[in-house]
Amino acid sequence: MCLAIPMRVIEMNGNQATAEIGATTYPVRLDLIDDVQIGDYLIVHAGFAIEKLDEHQARENLAVWQEIARAEDNRRETREI
């Protein structure tokens, strides 16, 4: 199973980009997506950008992931008690 989390492009060099999520950066291939610019949000699978999102879509998606992470943290804390 693949989980798709939006990443923001911070550097580009030809068909290679560096994208970030939080404080972590990842190399991303841009061969499958046209017209990518620094600051764009991408969905990445297996190191390849497969979709470009507008900022509103990306922020909504990231908010859902943050909610899931908080719920998982709460679940872990409950199990440890």
Distance bins in CASP14 RR format, pairs under 12 A and 6 or more apart:
PFRMAT RR
TARGET T0000
AUTHOR 0000-0000-0000
RMODE 2
METHOD distances of the structure
MODEL  1
1 45 0 0 0 0 0 1 0 0 0 0 0
2 43 0 0 0 0 1 0 0 0 0 0 0
2 44 0 0 0 0 1 0 0 0 0 0 0
2 45 1 0 1 0 0 0 0 0 0 0 0
2 46 1 0 0 1 0 0 0 0 0 0 0
2 47 0 0 0 0 0 1 0 0 0 0 0
2 48 0 0 0 0 0 1 0 0 0 0 0
2 50 0 0 0 0 1 0 0 0 0 0 0
3 21 0 0 0 0 0 1 0 0 0 0 0
3 43 0 0 0 0 0 1 0 0 0 0 0
3 44 0 0 0 0 0 1 0 0 0 0 0
3 45 0 0 0 0 1 0 0 0 0 0 0
3 61 0 0 0 0 0 1 0 0 0 0 0
3 64 0 0 0 0 0 1 0 0 0 0 0
3 65 0 0 0 0 1 0 0 0 0 0 0
3 68 0 0 0 0 1 0 0 0 0 0 0
3 69 0 0 0 0 0 1 0 0 0 0 0
4 21 0 0 0 0 0 1 0 0 0 0 0
4 41 0 0 0 0 0 1 0 0 0 0 0
4 42 0 0 0 0 1 0 0 0 0 0 0
4 43 1 0 1 0 0 0 0 0 0 0 0
4 44 1 0 0 1 0 0 0 0 0 0 0
4 45 1 0 0 1 0 0 0 0 0 0 0
4 46 0 0 0 0 0 1 0 0 0 0 0
4 47 0 0 0 0 0 1 0 0 0 0 0
4 48 0 0 0 0 0 1 0 0 0 0 0
4 49 0 0 0 0 0 1 0 0 0 0 0
4 50 1 0 0 1 0 0 0 0 0 0 0
4 51 1 0 0 1 0 0 0 0 0 0 0
4 53 0 0 0 0 1 0 0 0 0 0 0
4 57 0 0 0 0 0 1 0 0 0 0 0
4 58 0 0 0 0 0 1 0 0 0 0 0
4 61 0 0 0 0 1 0 0 0 0 0 0
4 62 0 0 0 0 0 1 0 0 0 0 0
4 64 0 0 0 0 0 1 0 0 0 0 0
4 65 0 0 0 0 1 0 0 0 0 0 0
5 19 0 0 0 0 0 1 0 0 0 0 0
5 20 0 0 0 0 0 1 0 0 0 0 0
5 21 1 0 1 0 0 0 0 0 0 0 0
5 22 0 0 0 0 1 0 0 0 0 0 0
5 24 0 0 0 0 0 1 0 0 0 0 0
5 26 0 0 0 0 0 1 0 0 0 0 0
5 41 0 0 0 0 0 1 0 0 0 0 0
5 42 0 0 0 0 0 1 0 0 0 0 0
5 43 1 0 0 1 0 0 0 0 0 0 0
5 44 0 0 0 0 1 0 0 0 0 0 0
5 45 0 0 0 0 0 1 0 0 0 0 0
5 51 0 0 0 0 0 1 0 0 0 0 0
5 53 0 0 0 0 0 1 0 0 0 0 0
5 58 0 0 0 0 1 0 0 0 0 0 0
5 61 1 0 0 1 0 0 0 0 0 0 0
5 62 1 0 0 1 0 0 0 0 0 0 0
5 63 0 0 0 0 0 1 0 0 0 0 0
5 64 0 0 0 0 1 0 0 0 0 0 0
5 65 1 0 1 0 0 0 0 0 0 0 0
5 66 0 0 0 0 0 1 0 0 0 0 0
5 68 0 0 0 0 0 1 0 0 0 0 0
5 69 0 0 0 0 0 1 0 0 0 0 0
6 19 0 0 0 0 1 0 0 0 0 0 0
6 20 0 0 0 0 0 1 0 0 0 0 0
6 21 1 0 0 1 0 0 0 0 0 0 0
6 22 0 0 0 0 0 1 0 0 0 0 0
6 26 0 0 0 0 0 1 0 0 0 0 0
6 28 0 0 0 0 0 1 0 0 0 0 0
6 39 0 0 0 0 0 1 0 0 0 0 0
6 40 0 0 0 0 1 0 0 0 0 0 0
6 41 1 0 1 0 0 0 0 0 0 0 0
6 42 1 0 0 1 0 0 0 0 0 0 0
6 43 1 0 0 1 0 0 0 0 0 0 0
6 44 0 0 0 0 1 0 0 0 0 0 0
6 49 0 0 0 0 0 1 0 0 0 0 0
6 50 0 0 0 0 0 1 0 0 0 0 0
6 51 0 0 0 0 1 0 0 0 0 0 0
6 52 0 0 0 0 1 0 0 0 0 0 0
6 53 1 0 1 0 0 0 0 0 0 0 0
6 54 0 0 0 0 0 1 0 0 0 0 0
6 55 0 0 0 0 1 0 0 0 0 0 0
6 56 0 0 0 0 0 1 0 0 0 0 0
6 57 1 0 0 1 0 0 0 0 0 0 0
6 58 1 1 0 0 0 0 0 0 0 0 0
6 59 0 0 0 0 1 0 0 0 0 0 0
6 60 0 0 0 0 1 0 0 0 0 0 0
6 61 1 0 1 0 0 0 0 0 0 0 0
6 62 1 0 1 0 0 0 0 0 0 0 0
6 63 0 0 0 0 0 1 0 0 0 0 0
6 64 0 0 0 0 0 1 0 0 0 0 0
6 65 0 0 0 0 1 0 0 0 0 0 0
6 66 0 0 0 0 0 1 0 0 0 0 0
7 17 0 0 0 0 1 0 0 0 0 0 0
7 18 0 0 0 0 1 0 0 0 0 0 0
7 19 1 1 0 0 0 0 0 0 0 0 0
7 20 1 0 0 1 0 0 0 0 0 0 0
7 21 1 0 1 0 0 0 0 0 0 0 0
7 22 0 0 0 0 1 0 0 0 0 0 0
7 24 0 0 0 0 1 0 0 0 0 0 0
7 25 0 0 0 0 1 0 0 0 0 0 0
7 26 1 0 0 1 0 0 0 0 0 0 0
7 27 0 0 0 0 0 1 0 0 0 0 0
7 28 1 0 0 1 0 0 0 0 0 0 0
7 36 0 0 0 0 0 1 0 0 0 0 0
7 39 0 0 0 0 0 1 0 0 0 0 0
7 40 0 0 0 0 1 0 0 0 0 0 0
7 41 1 0 0 1 0 0 0 0 0 0 0
7 42 1 0 1 0 0 0 0 0 0 0 0
7 43 1 0 0 1 0 0 0 0 0 0 0
7 44 1 0 1 0 0 0 0 0 0 0 0
7 45 0 0 0 0 0 1 0 0 0 0 0
7 47 0 0 0 0 0 1 0 0 0 0 0
7 48 0 0 0 0 0 1 0 0 0 0 0
7 49 0 0 0 0 1 0 0 0 0 0 0
7 50 0 0 0 0 0 1 0 0 0 0 0
7 51 0 0 0 0 0 1 0 0 0 0 0
7 52 0 0 0 0 0 1 0 0 0 0 0
7 53 0 0 0 0 1 0 0 0 0 0 0
7 58 0 0 0 0 1 0 0 0 0 0 0
7 61 0 0 0 0 0 1 0 0 0 0 0
7 62 0 0 0 0 1 0 0 0 0 0 0
7 65 0 0 0 0 0 1 0 0 0 0 0
8 17 0 0 0 0 0 1 0 0 0 0 0
8 18 0 0 0 0 1 0 0 0 0 0 0
8 19 1 0 0 1 0 0 0 0 0 0 0
8 20 1 0 1 0 0 0 0 0 0 0 0
8 21 1 0 0 1 0 0 0 0 0 0 0
8 22 0 0 0 0 1 0 0 0 0 0 0
8 24 0 0 0 0 0 1 0 0 0 0 0
8 25 0 0 0 0 1 0 0 0 0 0 0
8 26 0 0 0 0 0 1 0 0 0 0 0
8 28 0 0 0 0 0 1 0 0 0 0 0
8 36 0 0 0 0 0 1 0 0 0 0 0
8 37 0 0 0 0 0 1 0 0 0 0 0
8 38 0 0 0 0 1 0 0 0 0 0 0
8 39 1 0 1 0 0 0 0 0 0 0 0
8 40 1 0 0 1 0 0 0 0 0 0 0
8 41 1 0 1 0 0 0 0 0 0 0 0
8 42 1 0 0 1 0 0 0 0 0 0 0
8 43 0 0 0 0 0 1 0 0 0 0 0
8 44 0 0 0 0 0 1 0 0 0 0 0
8 49 0 0 0 0 0 1 0 0 0 0 0
8 52 0 0 0 0 0 1 0 0 0 0 0
8 53 0 0 0 0 1 0 0 0 0 0 0
8 55 0 0 0 0 1 0 0 0 0 0 0
8 58 1 0 0 1 0 0 0 0 0 0 0
8 59 0 0 0 0 0 1 0 0 0 0 0
8 61 0 0 0 0 0 1 0 0 0 0 0
8 62 0 0 0 0 1 0 0 0 0 0 0
9 16 0 0 0 0 0 1 0 0 0 0 0
9 17 1 0 1 0 0 0 0 0 0 0 0
9 18 1 0 0 1 0 0 0 0 0 0 0
9 19 1 0 1 0 0 0 0 0 0 0 0
9 20 0 0 0 0 1 0 0 0 0 0 0
9 21 0 0 0 0 0 1 0 0 0 0 0
9 25 0 0 0 0 0 1 0 0 0 0 0
9 26 0 0 0 0 0 1 0 0 0 0 0
9 27 0 0 0 0 0 1 0 0 0 0 0
9 28 1 0 0 1 0 0 0 0 0 0 0
9 30 0 0 0 0 1 0 0 0 0 0 0
9 33 0 0 0 0 0 1 0 0 0 0 0
9 35 0 0 0 0 0 1 0 0 0 0 0
9 36 1 0 0 1 0 0 0 0 0 0 0
9 37 1 0 0 1 0 0 0 0 0 0 0
9 38 1 0 1 0 0 0 0 0 0 0 0
9 39 1 0 1 0 0 0 0 0 0 0 0
9 40 1 0 1 0 0 0 0 0 0 0 0
9 41 1 0 0 1 0 0 0 0 0 0 0
9 42 1 0 0 1 0 0 0 0 0 0 0
9 43 0 0 0 0 0 1 0 0 0 0 0
9 44 0 0 0 0 0 1 0 0 0 0 0
9 49 0 0 0 0 1 0 0 0 0 0 0
9 52 0 0 0 0 1 0 0 0 0 0 0
9 53 0 0 0 0 0 1 0 0 0 0 0
9 55 0 0 0 0 0 1 0 0 0 0 0
9 58 0 0 0 0 0 1 0 0 0 0 0
10 17 1 0 0 1 0 0 0 0 0 0 0
10 18 1 0 1 0 0 0 0 0 0 0 0
10 19 1 0 0 1 0 0 0 0 0 0 0
10 20 1 0 1 0 0 0 0 0 0 0 0
10 21 0 0 0 0 0 1 0 0 0 0 0
10 22 0 0 0 0 0 1 0 0 0 0 0
10 23 0 0 0 0 0 1 0 0 0 0 0
10 24 0 0 0 0 0 1 0 0 0 0 0
10 25 1 0 0 1 0 0 0 0 0 0 0
10 26 0 0 0 0 0 1 0 0 0 0 0
10 27 0 0 0 0 0 1 0 0 0 0 0
10 28 0 0 0 0 0 1 0 0 0 0 0
10 36 0 0 0 0 0 1 0 0 0 0 0
10 37 0 0 0 0 0 1 0 0 0 0 0
10 38 1 0 0 1 0 0 0 0 0 0 0
10 39 1 0 0 1 0 0 0 0 0 0 0
10 40 0 0 0 0 0 1 0 0 0 0 0
10 41 0 0 0 0 0 1 0 0 0 0 0
10 42 0 0 0 0 0 1 0 0 0 0 0
11 17 1 0 0 1 0 0 0 0 0 0 0
11 18 1 0 1 0 0 0 0 0 0 0 0
11 19 0 0 0 0 1 0 0 0 0 0 0
11 20 0 0 0 0 1 0 0 0 0 0 0
11 25 0 0 0 0 1 0 0 0 0 0 0
11 26 0 0 0 0 0 1 0 0 0 0 0
11 27 0 0 0 0 1 0 0 0 0 0 0
11 28 0 0 0 0 1 0 0 0 0 0 0
11 30 0 0 0 0 0 1 0 0 0 0 0
11 36 0 0 0 0 0 1 0 0 0 0 0
11 37 0 0 0 0 0 1 0 0 0 0 0
11 38 1 0 0 1 0 0 0 0 0 0 0
11 39 0 0 0 0 0 1 0 0 0 0 0
11 40 0 0 0 0 0 1 0 0 0 0 0
12 18 1 0 0 1 0 0 0 0 0 0 0
12 19 0 0 0 0 1 0 0 0 0 0 0
12 27 0 0 0 0 0 1 0 0 0 0 0
12 28 0 0 0 0 1 0 0 0 0 0 0
12 29 0 0 0 0 0 1 0 0 0 0 0
12 30 1 0 0 1 0 0 0 0 0 0 0
12 33 0 0 0 0 0 1 0 0 0 0 0
12 35 0 0 0 0 0 1 0 0 0 0 0
12 36 1 0 0 1 0 0 0 0 0 0 0
12 37 1 0 0 1 0 0 0 0 0 0 0
12 38 1 0 1 0 0 0 0 0 0 0 0
12 39 0 0 0 0 1 0 0 0 0 0 0
12 40 0 0 0 0 1 0 0 0 0 0 0
12 42 0 0 0 0 0 1 0 0 0 0 0
12 49 0 0 0 0 0 1 0 0 0 0 0
13 27 0 0 0 0 0 1 0 0 0 0 0
13 28 0 0 0 0 0 1 0 0 0 0 0
13 29 0 0 0 0 0 1 0 0 0 0 0
13 30 0 0 0 0 1 0 0 0 0 0 0
13 36 0 0 0 0 0 1 0 0 0 0 0
13 38 0 0 0 0 0 1 0 0 0 0 0
14 28 0 0 0 0 0 1 0 0 0 0 0
14 29 0 0 0 0 0 1 0 0 0 0 0
14 30 1 0 0 1 0 0 0 0 0 0 0
14 31 0 0 0 0 0 1 0 0 0 0 0
14 36 0 0 0 0 1 0 0 0 0 0 0
15 27 0 0 0 0 0 1 0 0 0 0 0
15 28 0 0 0 0 1 0 0 0 0 0 0
15 29 1 0 0 1 0 0 0 0 0 0 0
15 30 1 0 1 0 0 0 0 0 0 0 0
15 31 1 0 1 0 0 0 0 0 0 0 0
15 32 0 0 0 0 1 0 0 0 0 0 0
15 33 0 0 0 0 1 0 0 0 0 0 0
15 34 0 0 0 0 0 1 0 0 0 0 0
15 36 0 0 0 0 1 0 0 0 0 0 0
15 47 0 0 0 0 0 1 0 0 0 0 0
15 48 0 0 0 0 1 0 0 0 0 0 0
15 49 0 0 0 0 1 0 0 0 0 0 0
16 26 0 0 0 0 0 1 0 0 0 0 0
16 27 1 0 0 1 0 0 0 0 0 0 0
16 28 1 0 0 1 0 0 0 0 0 0 0
16 29 1 0 0 1 0 0 0 0 0 0 0
16 30 1 0 0 1 0 0 0 0 0 0 0
16 31 0 0 0 0 1 0 0 0 0 0 0
16 36 0 0 0 0 0 1 0 0 0 0 0
16 47 0 0 0 0 0 1 0 0 0 0 0
16 48 0 0 0 0 0 1 0 0 0 0 0
16 49 0 0 0 0 0 1 0 0 0 0 0
17 25 0 0 0 0 1 0 0 0 0 0 0
17 26 0 0 0 0 1 0 0 0 0 0 0
17 27 1 0 0 1 0 0 0 0 0 0 0
17 28 1 0 1 0 0 0 0 0 0 0 0
17 29 1 0 0 1 0 0 0 0 0 0 0
17 30 1 0 1 0 0 0 0 0 0 0 0
17 31 0 0 0 0 0 1 0 0 0 0 0
17 33 0 0 0 0 1 0 0 0 0 0 0
17 36 1 0 0 1 0 0 0 0 0 0 0
17 37 0 0 0 0 1 0 0 0 0 0 0
17 38 0 0 0 0 1 0 0 0 0 0 0
17 39 0 0 0 0 1 0 0 0 0 0 0
17 40 0 0 0 0 1 0 0 0 0 0 0
17 41 0 0 0 0 0 1 0 0 0 0 0
17 42 1 0 0 1 0 0 0 0 0 0 0
17 44 0 0 0 0 1 0 0 0 0 0 0
17 47 0 0 0 0 0 1 0 0 0 0 0
17 48 0 0 0 0 0 1 0 0 0 0 0
17 49 1 0 0 1 0 0 0 0 0 0 0
17 52 0 0 0 0 0 1 0 0 0 0 0
18 24 0 0 0 0 0 1 0 0 0 0 0
18 25 1 0 1 0 0 0 0 0 0 0 0
18 26 1 0 0 1 0 0 0 0 0 0 0
18 27 1 0 0 1 0 0 0 0 0 0 0
18 28 1 0 0 1 0 0 0 0 0 0 0
18 29 0 0 0 0 0 1 0 0 0 0 0
18 30 0 0 0 0 0 1 0 0 0 0 0
18 36 0 0 0 0 0 1 0 0 0 0 0
18 38 0 0 0 0 1 0 0 0 0 0 0
18 39 0 0 0 0 0 1 0 0 0 0 0
18 42 0 0 0 0 0 1 0 0 0 0 0
18 44 0 0 0 0 0 1 0 0 0 0 0
18 47 0 0 0 0 0 1 0 0 0 0 0
18 49 0 0 0 0 0 1 0 0 0 0 0
19 25 1 0 0 1 0 0 0 0 0 0 0
19 26 1 0 1 0 0 0 0 0 0 0 0
19 27 0 0 0 0 1 0 0 0 0 0 0
19 28 1 0 1 0 0 0 0 0 0 0 0
19 29 0 0 0 0 0 1 0 0 0 0 0
19 30 0 0 0 0 1 0 0 0 0 0 0
19 33 0 0 0 0 0 1 0 0 0 0 0
19 36 0 0 0 0 1 0 0 0 0 0 0
19 38 0 0 0 0 0 1 0 0 0 0 0
19 39 0 0 0 0 1 0 0 0 0 0 0
19 40 0 0 0 0 1 0 0 0 0 0 0
19 41 0 0 0 0 1 0 0 0 0 0 0
19 42 1 0 0 1 0 0 0 0 0 0 0
19 43 0 0 0 0 0 1 0 0 0 0 0
19 44 1 0 0 1 0 0 0 0 0 0 0
19 47 0 0 0 0 1 0 0 0 0 0 0
19 48 0 0 0 0 0 1 0 0 0 0 0
19 49 1 0 0 1 0 0 0 0 0 0 0
19 52 0 0 0 0 0 1 0 0 0 0 0
19 53 0 0 0 0 0 1 0 0 0 0 0
19 58 0 0 0 0 0 1 0 0 0 0 0
20 26 1 0 0 1 0 0 0 0 0 0 0
20 27 0 0 0 0 0 1 0 0 0 0 0
20 28 0 0 0 0 0 1 0 0 0 0 0
20 38 0 0 0 0 0 1 0 0 0 0 0
20 39 0 0 0 0 1 0 0 0 0 0 0
20 40 0 0 0 0 0 1 0 0 0 0 0
20 41 0 0 0 0 0 1 0 0 0 0 0
20 42 0 0 0 0 0 1 0 0 0 0 0
20 44 0 0 0 0 0 1 0 0 0 0 0
20 58 0 0 0 0 0 1 0 0 0 0 0
20 62 0 0 0 0 0 1 0 0 0 0 0
21 28 0 0 0 0 0 1 0 0 0 0 0
21 41 0 0 0 0 1 0 0 0 0 0 0
21 42 0 0 0 0 0 1 0 0 0 0 0
21 43 0 0 0 0 0 1 0 0 0 0 0
21 44 0 0 0 0 1 0 0 0 0 0 0
21 58 0 0 0 0 0 1 0 0 0 0 0
21 61 0 0 0 0 0 1 0 0 0 0 0
21 62 0 0 0 0 1 0 0 0 0 0 0
21 65 0 0 0 0 1 0 0 0 0 0 0
21 66 0 0 0 0 0 1 0 0 0 0 0
21 69 0 0 0 0 0 1 0 0 0 0 0
22 62 0 0 0 0 1 0 0 0 0 0 0
22 65 0 0 0 0 0 1 0 0 0 0 0
22 66 0 0 0 0 0 1 0 0 0 0 0
22 69 0 0 0 0 0 1 0 0 0 0 0
25 44 0 0 0 0 0 1 0 0 0 0 0
26 42 0 0 0 0 0 1 0 0 0 0 0
26 44 1 0 0 1 0 0 0 0 0 0 0
26 45 0 0 0 0 0 1 0 0 0 0 0
26 46 0 0 0 0 0 1 0 0 0 0 0
26 47 1 0 0 1 0 0 0 0 0 0 0
26 48 0 0 0 0 0 1 0 0 0 0 0
26 49 0 0 0 0 0 1 0 0 0 0 0
27 44 0 0 0 0 1 0 0 0 0 0 0
27 46 0 0 0 0 0 1 0 0 0 0 0
27 47 1 0 0 1 0 0 0 0 0 0 0
27 48 0 0 0 0 0 1 0 0 0 0 0
27 49 0 0 0 0 0 1 0 0 0 0 0
28 36 0 0 0 0 1 0 0 0 0 0 0
28 40 0 0 0 0 0 1 0 0 0 0 0
28 41 0 0 0 0 0 1 0 0 0 0 0
28 42 1 0 0 1 0 0 0 0 0 0 0
28 43 0 0 0 0 0 1 0 0 0 0 0
28 44 1 0 1 0 0 0 0 0 0 0 0
28 45 0 0 0 0 0 1 0 0 0 0 0
28 46 0 0 0 0 0 1 0 0 0 0 0
28 47 1 0 1 0 0 0 0 0 0 0 0
28 48 1 0 0 1 0 0 0 0 0 0 0
28 49 1 0 1 0 0 0 0 0 0 0 0
28 50 0 0 0 0 0 1 0 0 0 0 0
28 51 0 0 0 0 0 1 0 0 0 0 0
28 52 0 0 0 0 0 1 0 0 0 0 0
29 36 0 0 0 0 0 1 0 0 0 0 0
29 42 0 0 0 0 0 1 0 0 0 0 0
29 44 0 0 0 0 1 0 0 0 0 0 0
29 45 0 0 0 0 0 1 0 0 0 0 0
29 46 0 0 0 0 1 0 0 0 0 0 0
29 47 1 0 1 0 0 0 0 0 0 0 0
29 48 1 0 1 0 0 0 0 0 0 0 0
29 49 1 0 0 1 0 0 0 0 0 0 0
29 50 0 0 0 0 0 1 0 0 0 0 0
30 36 1 0 1 0 0 0 0 0 0 0 0
30 37 0 0 0 0 0 1 0 0 0 0 0
30 38 0 0 0 0 0 1 0 0 0 0 0
30 40 0 0 0 0 1 0 0 0 0 0 0
30 42 0 0 0 0 1 0 0 0 0 0 0
30 44 0 0 0 0 0 1 0 0 0 0 0
30 47 0 0 0 0 0 1 0 0 0 0 0
30 48 0 0 0 0 1 0 0 0 0 0 0
30 49 1 0 1 0 0 0 0 0 0 0 0
30 50 0 0 0 0 0 1 0 0 0 0 0
30 51 0 0 0 0 0 1 0 0 0 0 0
30 52 0 0 0 0 1 0 0 0 0 0 0
31 46 0 0 0 0 0 1 0 0 0 0 0
31 47 0 0 0 0 0 1 0 0 0 0 0
31 48 1 0 0 1 0 0 0 0 0 0 0
31 49 0 0 0 0 1 0 0 0 0 0 0
31 50 0 0 0 0 0 1 0 0 0 0 0
32 42 0 0 0 0 0 1 0 0 0 0 0
32 43 0 0 0 0 0 1 0 0 0 0 0
32 44 0 0 0 0 0 1 0 0 0 0 0
32 45 0 0 0 0 1 0 0 0 0 0 0
32 46 0 0 0 0 0 1 0 0 0 0 0
32 47 0 0 0 0 0 1 0 0 0 0 0
32 48 1 0 1 0 0 0 0 0 0 0 0
32 49 1 0 0 1 0 0 0 0 0 0 0
32 50 1 0 1 0 0 0 0 0 0 0 0
32 51 0 0 0 0 1 0 0 0 0 0 0
32 52 0 0 0 0 0 1 0 0 0 0 0
33 40 0 0 0 0 1 0 0 0 0 0 0
33 41 0 0 0 0 0 1 0 0 0 0 0
33 42 1 0 0 1 0 0 0 0 0 0 0
33 43 0 0 0 0 1 0 0 0 0 0 0
33 44 0 0 0 0 1 0 0 0 0 0 0
33 45 0 0 0 0 0 1 0 0 0 0 0
33 47 0 0 0 0 0 1 0 0 0 0 0
33 48 0 0 0 0 1 0 0 0 0 0 0
33 49 1 0 1 0 0 0 0 0 0 0 0
33 50 1 0 0 1 0 0 0 0 0 0 0
33 51 1 0 0 1 0 0 0 0 0 0 0
33 52 1 0 1 0 0 0 0 0 0 0 0
33 53 0 0 0 0 0 1 0 0 0 0 0
34 40 0 0 0 0 0 1 0 0 0 0 0
34 49 0 0 0 0 0 1 0 0 0 0 0
34 51 0 0 0 0 0 1 0 0 0 0 0
34 52 0 0 0 0 1 0 0 0 0 0 0
35 42 0 0 0 0 0 1 0 0 0 0 0
35 49 0 0 0 0 0 1 0 0 0 0 0
35 52 1 0 0 1 0 0 0 0 0 0 0
36 42 1 0 0 1 0 0 0 0 0 0 0
36 43 0 0 0 0 0 1 0 0 0 0 0
36 44 0 0 0 0 0 1 0 0 0 0 0
36 48 0 0 0 0 0 1 0 0 0 0 0
36 49 1 0 0 1 0 0 0 0 0 0 0
36 50 0 0 0 0 0 1 0 0 0 0 0
36 51 0 0 0 0 0 1 0 0 0 0 0
36 52 1 0 0 1 0 0 0 0 0 0 0
36 53 0 0 0 0 0 1 0 0 0 0 0
37 52 0 0 0 0 1 0 0 0 0 0 0
37 55 0 0 0 0 0 1 0 0 0 0 0
39 52 0 0 0 0 0 1 0 0 0 0 0
39 53 0 0 0 0 0 1 0 0 0 0 0
39 54 0 0 0 0 0 1 0 0 0 0 0
39 55 0 0 0 0 1 0 0 0 0 0 0
39 58 0 0 0 0 1 0 0 0 0 0 0
40 49 0 0 0 0 1 0 0 0 0 0 0
40 51 0 0 0 0 0 1 0 0 0 0 0
40 52 1 0 1 0 0 0 0 0 0 0 0
40 53 0 0 0 0 1 0 0 0 0 0 0
40 54 0 0 0 0 1 0 0 0 0 0 0
40 55 0 0 0 0 1 0 0 0 0 0 0
40 57 0 0 0 0 0 1 0 0 0 0 0
40 58 0 0 0 0 1 0 0 0 0 0 0
41 49 0 0 0 0 1 0 0 0 0 0 0
41 51 0 0 0 0 1 0 0 0 0 0 0
41 52 1 0 0 1 0 0 0 0 0 0 0
41 53 1 0 1 0 0 0 0 0 0 0 0
41 54 1 0 0 1 0 0 0 0 0 0 0
41 55 1 0 0 1 0 0 0 0 0 0 0
41 56 0 0 0 0 1 0 0 0 0 0 0
41 57 1 0 0 1 0 0 0 0 0 0 0
41 58 1 1 0 0 0 0 0 0 0 0 0
41 59 0 0 0 0 1 0 0 0 0 0 0
41 60 0 0 0 0 0 1 0 0 0 0 0
41 61 0 0 0 0 1 0 0 0 0 0 0
41 62 0 0 0 0 1 0 0 0 0 0 0
42 48 0 0 0 0 1 0 0 0 0 0 0
42 49 1 0 1 0 0 0 0 0 0 0 0
42 50 1 0 0 1 0 0 0 0 0 0 0
42 51 1 0 0 1 0 0 0 0 0 0 0
42 52 1 0 1 0 0 0 0 0 0 0 0
42 53 1 0 0 1 0 0 0 0 0 0 0
42 54 0 0 0 0 0 1 0 0 0 0 0
42 55 0 0 0 0 0 1 0 0 0 0 0
42 57 0 0 0 0 0 1 0 0 0 0 0
42 58 0 0 0 0 1 0 0 0 0 0 0
42 61 0 0 0 0 0 1 0 0 0 0 0
43 49 1 0 0 1 0 0 0 0 0 0 0
43 50 1 0 1 0 0 0 0 0 0 0 0
43 51 1 0 1 0 0 0 0 0 0 0 0
43 52 1 0 0 1 0 0 0 0 0 0 0
43 53 1 0 0 1 0 0 0 0 0 0 0
43 57 0 0 0 0 1 0 0 0 0 0 0
43 58 0 0 0 0 1 0 0 0 0 0 0
43 61 0 0 0 0 1 0 0 0 0 0 0
43 62 0 0 0 0 0 1 0 0 0 0 0
44 50 1 0 0 1 0 0 0 0 0 0 0
44 51 0 0 0 0 1 0 0 0 0 0 0
44 52 0 0 0 0 0 1 0 0 0 0 0
44 53 0 0 0 0 0 1 0 0 0 0 0
45 51 0 0 0 0 1 0 0 0 0 0 0
51 57 0 0 0 0 1 0 0 0 0 0 0
51 58 0 0 0 0 0 1 0 0 0 0 0
51 61 0 0 0 0 0 1 0 0 0 0 0
52 58 0 0 0 0 1 0 0 0 0 0 0
53 59 0 0 0 0 1 0 0 0 0 0 0
53 60 0 0 0 0 1 0 0 0 0 0 0
53 61 1 0 0 1 0 0 0 0 0 0 0
53 62 0 0 0 0 1 0 0 0 0 0 0
54 60 0 0 0 0 0 1 0 0 0 0 0
54 61 0 0 0 0 0 1 0 0 0 0 0
55 61 0 0 0 0 0 1 0 0 0 0 0
55 62 0 0 0 0 0 1 0 0 0 0 0
56 62 0 0 0 0 0 1 0 0 0 0 0
56 63 0 0 0 0 0 1 0 0 0 0 0
57 63 0 0 0 0 0 1 0 0 0 0 0
57 64 0 0 0 0 0 1 0 0 0 0 0
58 64 0 0 0 0 0 1 0 0 0 0 0
58 65 0 0 0 0 0 1 0 0 0 0 0
59 65 0 0 0 0 0 1 0 0 0 0 0
59 66 0 0 0 0 0 1 0 0 0 0 0
60 66 0 0 0 0 0 1 0 0 0 0 0
60 67 0 0 0 0 0 1 0 0 0 0 0
61 67 0 0 0 0 0 1 0 0 0 0 0
61 68 0 0 0 0 0 1 0 0 0 0 0
62 68 0 0 0 0 0 1 0 0 0 0 0
62 69 0 0 0 0 0 1 0 0 0 0 0
63 69 0 0 0 0 0 1 0 0 0 0 0
63 70 0 0 0 0 0 1 0 0 0 0 0
64 70 0 0 0 0 0 1 0 0 0 0 0
64 71 0 0 0 0 0 1 0 0 0 0 0
65 71 0 0 0 0 0 1 0 0 0 0 0
65 72 0 0 0 0 0 1 0 0 0 0 0
66 72 0 0 0 0 0 1 0 0 0 0 0
66 73 0 0 0 0 0 1 0 0 0 0 0
67 73 0 0 0 0 0 1 0 0 0 0 0
67 74 0 0 0 0 0 1 0 0 0 0 0
68 74 0 0 0 0 0 1 0 0 0 0 0
68 75 0 0 0 0 0 1 0 0 0 0 0
69 75 0 0 0 0 0 1 0 0 0 0 0
69 76 0 0 0 0 0 1 0 0 0 0 0
70 76 0 0 0 0 0 1 0 0 0 0 0
70 77 0 0 0 0 0 1 0 0 0 0 0
71 77 0 0 0 0 0 1 0 0 0 0 0
71 78 0 0 0 0 0 1 0 0 0 0 0
72 78 0 0 0 0 0 1 0 0 0 0 0
72 79 0 0 0 0 0 1 0 0 0 0 0
73 79 0 0 0 0 0 1 0 0 0 0 0
73 80 0 0 0 0 0 1 0 0 0 0 0
74 80 0 0 0 0 0 1 0 0 0 0 0
74 81 0 0 0 0 0 1 0 0 0 0 0
75 81 0 0 0 0 0 1 0 0 0 0 0
END
